[in-house]
């Protein structure tokens, strides 16, 4: 029945609705995730927060993202992609909205504890939404378009940060920092989009033995009469799964862990980048913020290019090239802090190039982490990989603070002498991902979800040597 999907040449309007819903979901999701940075700008001085308290507020969402990705990915394989898509959107919106009720300085509980507690659940839902929406999009498109379409769903992630910046600059002065948290209820509106536009995945419905519903879902996506799609003569048996089955696929486990941890390099650089521009280029914070526009634009361009590459060159080759590019440009940027070509800083140029590769890596890694599992474990595997990758949000800040020799784990103050070793540390994570693509990755380009699953489930032959 699903062969009809693989024969498709041009995406329909309904398939684009699913892609658009995932993009809007990711944008609003990351708007809530990044909102705390702009809120802290208003409360940091008045609340007289210590480094440790500020760190916990900021890191708590990253801590929540690890179990959140595991849990919601597992749930998406059990109760369906569409249901979990809606639940994670509500999870993020409600956890953000409740922060409106953060106690004051003399409240019944220290305000920083309240913020940290509920920010944990913002991260819990944030990671879950990513873990489910990419598998959902992939299961509605043919294998020939799966790479660039699923990569496309990551393009608007930086827009979430931009929305946060605009809200902090233009809304906060009139509605206050509490009002920003009410704006963070916006992802709840996504539930209406999902209910109206997005049916359940036909792949998941088939796995549950619900063939008639799968045919209806597939016909909606292809915009054809359901009667044109043949039901299987023998309905497939209902497949149940458990999370620990992931470890029956050690190659996939090792690949997704090593690849997803490249996030450590990206998070570490983004923590420092504006402050580094001020220090190295000897410019004002306002001028450094303006330069970040170019960094963001190259990042979006990198995601678009990588989405195209993954279907043209294949996932392994693209992942290797992007990883090597990210590693080399990171290391060179750390080495060339004082080099200029005329009036152009080579450091700035290399940082921009690095963010092209760094952002591009997300457009390949996120879809790939969902692809290299059997169908029954796709969301669980995506959640596992994304959860492990989120450890980079903890590893990065802590390791950088140690390298620099700072007690401030939120924004360790870097010195010129520490830039090169710190950038070598960040470079390592991209190199690790590149080698994992090359040595452990399996090629998924042009292969249907069912074909990938059959390949993974083929037993590895055991050679027995008999002594003569």
VENPE-V237851 format. One record per pair of residues at least 24 apart in sequence whose ideal C-beta (glycine too) atoms are under 8 Angstrom apart, sorted by the first residue. I is the first residue (numbers start at 1). GAP is how many residues later the second one is. D is the distance in Angstrom with one decimal. If there is no record, write none. Layout:
I|GAP|D / I|GAP|D
This chain:
1|201|7.9 / 1|205|7.2 / 1|210|7.1 / 1|213|6.9 / 1|214|6.4 / 1|217|7.1 / 1|228|5.9 / 1|229|6.1 / 1|230|6.4 / 1|231|5.8 / 2|200|6.6 / 2|201|7.0 / 2|204|7.0 / 2|216|7.1 / 2|446|7.6 / 2|448|6.9 / 4|214|6.8 / 4|218|6.7 / 4|224|8.0 / 4|225|5.6 / 5|135|7.8 / 5|136|7.6 / 5|137|5.6 / 5|197|7.5 / 5|213|6.3 / 5|216|7.5 / 5|217|7.0 / 6|136|4.9 / 6|137|6.1 / 6|138|7.9 / 6|442|5.4 / 7|135|7.3 / 8|133|7.9 / 8|134|4.8 / 8|214|6.7 / 11|130|6.7 / 11|134|6.8 / 11|138|7.6 / 12|209|6.7 / 12|210|6.1 / 12|211|4.6 / 13|210|7.0 / 14|183|7.9 / 14|206|5.9 / 14|207|5.4 / 14|208|7.9 / 14|209|5.6 / 15|125|5.7 / 15|126|6.2 / 15|206|5.4 / 17|180|4.5 / 17|181|7.4 / 18|118|7.2 / 18|119|6.0 / 18|122|5.3 / 18|179|6.8 / 18|180|5.6 / 18|203|7.3 / 19|118|5.9 / 19|130|6.2 / 19|133|6.5 / 19|134|6.6 / 21|169|7.3 / 21|172|5.1 / 21|173|6.2 / 21|176|5.4 / 21|177|5.6 / 22|111|4.3 / 22|112|7.4 / 22|114|7.0 / 22|115|5.1 / 22|131|4.5 / 23|129|7.4 / 23|130|5.7 / 23|132|7.1 / 23|133|4.7 / 24|132|7.6 / 24|166|6.4 / 24|169|6.7 / 25|60|7.2 / 25|64|6.3 / 25|104|6.0 / 25|108|5.6 / 25|162|7.2 / 25|165|5.2 / 25|168|8.0 / 25|169|7.9 / 26|103|7.2 / 26|104|6.8 / 26|107|6.7 / 26|127|6.3 / 26|128|6.9 / 26|130|5.9 / 26|131|5.4 / 26|134|7.2 / 27|129|4.3 / 27|130|7.0 / 27|132|4.9 / 27|133|4.9 / 27|136|7.0 / 28|61|7.8 / 28|64|7.9 / 28|132|6.9 / 28|135|8.0 / 28|158|5.3 / 28|159|4.3 / 28|162|6.0 / 29|60|7.5 / 29|63|5.6 / 29|96|7.8 / 29|97|5.4 / 29|100|4.9 / 29|101|7.3 / 29|131|6.7 / 29|158|6.1 / 30|96|7.2 / 30|127|5.2 / 30|128|8.0 / 30|129|7.9 / 30|130|2.9 / 30|131|6.5 / 31|129|4.1 / 31|130|7.7 / 31|132|4.5 / 31|133|5.5 / 31|136|7.8 / 31|153|7.2 / 31|155|7.1 / 31|156|7.9 / 32|60|5.2 / 32|61|7.2 / 32|64|4.5 / 32|90|5.9 / 32|94|7.0 / 32|128|7.8 / 32|152|4.7 / 32|154|7.9 / 32|155|6.2 / 33|28|6.1 / 33|59|7.9 / 33|89|6.4 / 33|90|7.0 / 33|93|4.9 / 33|127|6.8 / 34|126|6.0 / 34|127|4.6 / 34|130|4.4 / 35|61|6.8 / 35|129|5.0 / 35|132|7.2 / 35|145|6.0 / 35|146|7.3 / 35|148|8.0 / 35|149|5.5 / 36|25|7.1 / 36|79|7.5 / 36|83|6.1 / 36|86|7.9 / 37|127|7.0 / 38|126|5.3 / 38|127|6.7 / 38|129|6.7 / 38|130|3.1 / 38|134|7.0 / 38|142|6.8 / 39|129|7.7 / 39|138|4.7 / 39|141|5.8 / 39|142|7.4 / 41|127|6.6 / 42|130|6.4 / 42|134|7.8 / 42|135|4.3 / 43|68|7.9 / 43|134|6.1 / 46|59|7.7 / 47|58|6.5 / 47|64|6.6 / 47|65|7.1 / 49|63|6.1 / 51|356|6.5 / 51|357|4.7 / 51|358|6.8 / 51|359|6.2 / 52|357|7.9 / 53|59|4.5 / 54|58|8.0 / 54|356|5.1 / 55|342|7.7 / 55|353|7.9 / 55|354|4.6 / 55|355|4.7 / 56|56|7.1 / 56|60|4.8 / 57|55|5.9 / 57|58|5.1 / 57|59|5.2 / 57|62|6.3 / 58|352|5.8 / 59|334|7.2 / 59|335|6.4 / 59|338|7.0 / 59|350|7.7 / 60|55|7.9 / 60|56|4.3 / 60|57|7.5 / 60|59|4.3 / 60|60|4.6 / 60|63|6.9 / 61|58|4.7 / 61|59|6.8 / 61|61|5.1 / 61|62|3.3 / 61|65|6.8 / 62|61|5.9 / 62|328|6.0 / 62|331|3.5 / 62|332|5.7 / 63|57|6.0 / 63|60|6.7 / 63|331|6.9 / 64|55|7.2 / 64|56|3.8 / 64|57|5.9 / 64|58|6.8 / 64|59|3.3 / 64|60|4.0 / 64|62|7.8 / 64|63|7.5 / 65|58|4.1 / 65|59|7.0 / 65|61|6.0 / 65|62|3.8 / 65|321|7.9 / 65|322|7.0 / 65|325|4.0 / 65|328|7.0 / 66|61|7.3 / 66|321|4.7 / 66|322|7.7 / 66|324|5.1 / 66|325|6.2 / 67|57|6.6 / 67|320|7.1 / 68|55|6.1 / 68|56|3.4 / 68|57|6.2 / 68|58|6.9 / 68|59|4.2 / 68|60|4.8 / 68|319|7.4 / 69|58|3.8 / 69|59|6.3 / 69|61|7.4 / 69|62|4.9 / 69|313|7.9 / 69|314|4.3 / 69|315|7.3 / 69|317|4.3 / 69|318|3.4 / 69|321|6.4 / 70|173|7.5 / 70|313|5.3 / 70|314|6.2 / 70|317|4.7 / 71|53|7.5 / 71|57|6.8 / 71|312|7.4 / 72|53|7.6 / 72|55|7.2 / 72|56|2.7 / 72|57|7.5 / 72|59|5.4 / 72|60|6.2 / 72|311|6.1 / 73|55|7.2 / 73|58|4.1 / 73|59|6.9 / 73|306|4.7 / 73|307|4.9 / 73|308|7.3 / 73|309|5.4 / 73|310|1.8 / 73|311|6.5 / 73|313|7.4 / 73|314|7.6 / 74|169|4.7 / 74|305|7.4 / 74|306|4.8 / 74|309|6.3 / 75|53|7.9 / 75|304|8.0 / 76|55|6.9 / 76|56|4.4 / 76|59|6.9 / 76|303|3.5 / 76|304|7.6 / 76|307|7.5 / 77|127|7.8 / 77|164|5.6 / 77|299|6.5 / 77|300|6.4 / 77|301|7.1 / 77|302|4.7 / 77|303|4.9 / 78|163|7.4 / 80|120|5.3 / 80|121|7.3 / 80|124|5.6 / 81|51|5.5 / 81|54|6.3 / 81|55|4.1 / 81|58|7.2 / 81|119|6.6 / 81|120|4.6 / 81|123|5.8 / 81|298|6.7 / 82|54|7.2 / 82|112|6.5 / 82|116|5.7 / 82|117|6.7 / 82|118|4.6 / 82|119|7.2 / 83|117|7.8 / 84|44|6.9 / 84|48|4.8 / 84|295|7.6 / 85|44|7.1 / 85|47|5.3 / 85|48|6.0 / 85|51|6.3 / 85|109|5.4 / 85|113|6.9 / 86|105|4.8 / 86|108|5.2 / 86|109|7.1 / 87|41|7.9 / 88|37|4.9 / 88|38|8.0 / 88|40|4.1 / 88|41|4.0 / 88|44|6.4 / 89|36|7.6 / 89|40|6.3 / 89|98|4.8 / 89|99|6.7 / 89|101|4.4 / 89|102|5.4 / 89|105|7.1 / 90|35|7.8 / 90|97|7.8 / 90|98|6.1 / 90|101|6.2 / 91|30|6.8 / 91|33|6.6 / 91|34|3.0 / 91|37|6.6 / 91|38|7.9 / 92|30|5.9 / 92|33|3.9 / 92|34|5.6 / 92|37|6.6 / 92|95|5.0 / 93|91|6.9 / 93|92|5.0 / 93|93|7.0 / 93|94|4.2 / 93|95|3.9 / 93|97|8.0 / 94|91|7.9 / 94|94|7.4 / 95|24|7.6 / 95|26|3.9 / 95|27|4.5 / 95|29|7.4 / 95|30|6.2 / 96|26|5.6 / 96|85|5.7 / 96|88|3.4 / 96|89|6.7 / 96|91|7.8 / 97|84|6.2 / 97|85|6.3 / 97|87|6.1 / 97|88|4.3 / 97|91|7.9 / 98|83|7.9 / 99|79|8.0 / 99|82|4.2 / 99|85|7.5 / 100|78|5.0 / 100|79|7.8 / 100|81|4.5 / 100|82|5.4 / 102|76|7.1 / 102|79|7.7 / 123|267|7.9 / 127|256|7.5 / 127|259|5.9 / 127|260|6.5 / 127|263|6.0 / 128|255|7.2 / 130|236|7.0 / 130|256|5.9 / 131|248|6.2 / 131|251|4.9 / 131|252|3.9 / 131|255|5.3 / 131|256|7.8 / 132|247|5.7 / 132|250|7.7 / 132|251|8.0 / 134|232|5.7 / 134|233|5.8 / 134|236|5.2 / 134|248|6.4 / 135|66|7.6 / 135|235|4.8 / 135|243|4.9 / 135|244|4.8 / 135|247|5.6 / 136|62|7.4 / 136|65|5.7 / 138|229|6.8 / 138|232|6.3 / 138|233|7.2 / 138|240|7.9 / 138|311|7.2 / 139|62|4.2 / 139|63|6.9 / 139|64|4.3 / 139|65|7.0 / 139|239|7.9 / 139|310|6.7 / 140|61|6.9 / 140|62|7.6 / 140|81|5.1 / 142|306|7.9 / 143|303|5.4 / 143|304|5.7 / 143|305|4.7 / 143|306|7.4 / 143|308|7.8 / 144|167|7.1 / 144|302|6.0 / 145|166|7.0 / 146|165|7.6 / 146|221|7.3 / 146|225|7.6 / 146|298|8.0 / 147|160|6.9 / 147|163|3.6 / 147|164|3.8 / 147|168|6.7 / 147|220|6.5 / 147|298|6.5 / 148|159|4.3 / 148|160|5.5 / 148|162|6.4 / 148|163|4.9 / 149|158|7.9 / 150|216|7.4 / 150|217|3.6 / 150|220|7.5 / 151|152|6.8 / 151|155|6.1 / 151|156|3.0 / 151|159|5.9 / 151|212|3.8 / 151|213|6.5 / 151|215|7.7 / 151|216|5.6 / 152|152|7.8 / 152|155|5.3 / 152|211|7.8 / 153|213|7.9 / 153|214|8.0 / 154|149|5.8 / 154|153|7.9 / 154|208|5.1 / 154|209|5.0 / 154|212|5.5 / 154|213|8.0 / 155|145|6.2 / 155|148|4.8 / 155|149|6.3 / 155|152|7.4 / 155|208|7.2 / 157|205|7.2 / 158|138|5.6 / 158|141|5.9 / 158|142|6.2 / 158|201|7.3 / 162|134|7.3 / 203|172|5.8 / 203|246|6.1 / 206|30|6.1 / 207|29|7.4 / 207|31|7.3 / 207|32|4.8 / 207|168|6.2 / 207|169|5.9 / 208|30|5.6 / 208|31|7.6 / 209|26|5.8 / 209|27|6.4 / 209|28|6.6 / 209|29|3.9 / 211|24|5.3 / 211|25|7.6 / 239|137|4.9 / 241|135|4.5 / 241|136|6.0 / 241|139|7.1 / 243|137|5.6 / 245|131|7.8 / 245|132|6.0 / 245|135|7.9 / 246|127|7.4 / 246|131|6.0 / 246|134|6.1 / 246|135|5.9 / 246|138|5.7 / 249|124|6.8 / 249|125|7.6 / 249|128|7.7 / 249|132|7.9 / 249|207|6.0 / 251|189|6.0 / 251|191|7.4 / 252|120|4.8 / 252|121|5.8 / 252|129|6.5 / 252|204|7.0 / 253|131|7.5 / 254|182|7.5 / 254|186|5.6 / 255|117|6.3 / 255|181|5.6 / 255|182|7.8 / 255|185|4.2 / 255|186|5.5 / 255|187|7.8 / 256|113|4.8 / 256|116|6.9 / 256|125|6.7 / 256|128|6.7 / 256|129|3.3 / 256|132|7.0 / 257|128|6.9 / 257|131|4.8 / 258|174|5.6 / 258|175|6.6 / 258|177|7.8 / 258|178|3.8 / 258|182|6.9 / 259|60|7.0 / 259|106|5.6 / 259|109|7.1 / 259|110|6.8 / 259|126|7.4 / 259|174|4.7 / 259|177|4.8 / 259|178|6.4 / 259|182|7.6 / 260|105|6.3 / 260|109|5.9 / 260|125|4.6 / 260|126|6.4 / 260|128|5.4 / 260|129|3.0 / 260|132|7.9 / 260|173|8.0 / 261|127|6.6 / 261|128|5.8 / 261|130|6.9 / 261|131|5.5 / 261|134|7.7 / 261|168|6.0 / 261|171|6.8 / 261|172|7.3 / 262|61|6.8 / 262|64|7.4 / 262|99|5.8 / 262|103|6.7 / 262|127|7.6 / 262|130|7.5 / 262|167|4.8 / 262|168|5.4 / 262|170|6.9 / 262|171|3.8 / 263|126|4.6 / 263|127|7.0 / 263|129|3.8 / 263|130|7.0 / 263|133|8.0 / 263|166|7.6 / 264|127|7.8 / 264|128|3.3 / 264|131|5.1 / 264|132|4.6 / 264|135|7.8 / 264|162|7.4 / 264|165|4.5 / 265|61|6.9 / 265|65|6.5 / 265|93|6.9 / 265|127|7.7 / 265|131|7.6 / 265|161|4.3 / 265|162|6.8 / 265|163|7.5 / 265|164|3.9 / 265|165|5.2 / 266|92|4.8 / 266|93|7.8 / 266|95|7.5 / 266|96|7.8 / 266|126|7.7 / 267|125|5.5 / 267|126|5.2 / 267|129|4.4 / 267|130|7.5 / 268|128|3.9 / 268|129|7.3 / 268|131|7.6 / 268|132|5.4 / 268|154|7.6 / 268|157|7.5 / 268|158|4.7 / 269|61|7.1 / 269|82|7.6 / 269|85|7.0 / 269|86|7.6 / 269|89|6.9 / 269|157|5.7 / 271|125|7.0 / 271|126|6.3 / 271|129|7.0 / 271|140|6.6 / 272|128|7.4 / 272|139|7.7 / 272|142|6.2 / 272|150|7.9 / 273|78|6.6 / 275|136|6.9 / 275|138|7.9 / 275|139|7.3 / 276|75|7.8 / 276|138|6.8 / 276|143|7.3 / 277|71|7.0 / 277|74|8.0 / 279|135|7.3 / 279|137|7.7 / 280|57|5.1 / 280|58|8.0 / 280|65|7.4 / 280|67|5.5 / 280|136|7.9 / 280|139|7.6 / 281|64|5.6 / 281|66|7.3 / 281|67|6.4 / 291|57|6.8 / 294|58|5.8 / 295|56|6.9 / 295|57|5.8 / 295|60|5.0 / 298|54|5.1 / 298|55|7.5 / 298|57|5.5 / 298|58|4.5 / 298|61|7.6 / 299|56|4.8 / 299|57|6.7 / 299|59|7.1 / 299|60|3.4 / 300|59|7.0 / 301|55|6.4 / 302|53|7.1 / 302|54|4.0 / 302|55|6.3 / 302|56|7.3 / 302|57|4.3 / 302|58|3.4 / 302|61|7.5 / 303|56|5.2 / 303|57|6.0 / 303|59|6.6 / 303|60|4.2 / 304|59|7.7 / 305|51|7.9 / 305|55|6.1 / 306|54|3.7 / 306|55|7.1 / 306|57|4.0 / 306|58|5.0 / 307|56|4.8 / 307|57|7.9 / 309|55|7.4 / 310|53|7.4 / 310|54|5.3 / 310|57|7.1 / 310|58|7.7 / 310|135|7.1 / 311|134|6.4 / 311|135|7.9 / 314|129|5.4 / 314|131|4.1 / 315|49|6.5 / 315|52|8.0 / 315|53|5.0 / 315|56|7.3 / 315|122|7.4 / 315|126|6.7 / 315|128|6.3 / 315|129|5.4 / 315|130|5.8 / 316|121|5.1 / 316|122|6.5 / 316|125|4.6 / 316|126|7.7 / 316|127|5.3 / 318|46|5.4 / 319|42|7.6 / 319|45|5.1 / 319|46|7.0 / 319|49|6.6 / 319|114|6.9 / 319|115|6.9 / 319|118|3.5 / 319|122|6.6 / 320|114|4.9 / 320|115|7.9 / 320|117|4.7 / 320|118|4.8 / 321|113|7.9 / 322|35|5.5 / 322|38|5.0 / 322|39|5.0 / 322|42|6.0 / 322|112|7.6 / 323|34|7.9 / 323|38|6.6 / 323|107|5.0 / 323|108|6.6 / 323|109|8.0 / 323|110|4.4 / 323|111|2.7 / 323|112|7.6 / 323|114|6.3 / 324|106|7.6 / 324|107|7.2 / 324|110|4.8 / 325|28|7.8 / 325|31|7.9 / 325|32|4.0 / 325|35|8.0 / 326|28|6.2 / 326|31|3.8 / 326|32|5.3 / 326|34|7.9 / 326|35|6.0 / 326|101|7.7 / 326|104|3.7 / 326|107|8.0 / 326|108|7.9 / 327|100|4.6 / 327|101|7.4 / 327|103|3.9 / 327|104|4.1 / 327|107|6.5 / 328|99|7.6 / 329|24|4.7 / 329|25|4.0 / 329|28|6.0 / 330|24|5.1 / 330|28|7.9 / 330|93|5.5 / 330|96|5.4 / 330|97|4.0 / 330|100|6.4 / 331|92|6.1 / 331|93|5.8 / 331|96|4.3 / 333|90|6.0 / 334|85|5.3 / 334|86|4.4 / 334|87|7.8 / 334|88|6.9 / 334|89|2.6 / 334|90|6.4 / 334|92|8.0 / 334|93|7.5 / 335|85|5.7 / 335|88|7.7 / 337|79|6.7 / 337|82|5.6 / 337|83|7.7 / 357|73|7.4 / 358|72|7.5 / 361|69|7.1 / 361|72|6.8 / 365|24|7.8 / 365|68|7.1 / 368|73|7.5 / 368|76|7.0 / 371|73|4.4 / 371|78|7.9 / 371|81|6.4 / 372|69|7.3 / 372|70|5.8 / 372|72|6.5 / 372|80|7.1 / 372|84|7.4 / 373|80|7.8 / 373|83|7.1 / 374|78|7.7 / 374|79|4.0 / 374|82|5.4 / 374|83|6.0 / 375|74|5.5 / 375|75|6.7 / 375|78|4.9 / 376|77|7.8 / 378|71|7.4 / 392|37|7.1 / 396|30|7.7 / 399|26|6.2 / 400|25|7.3
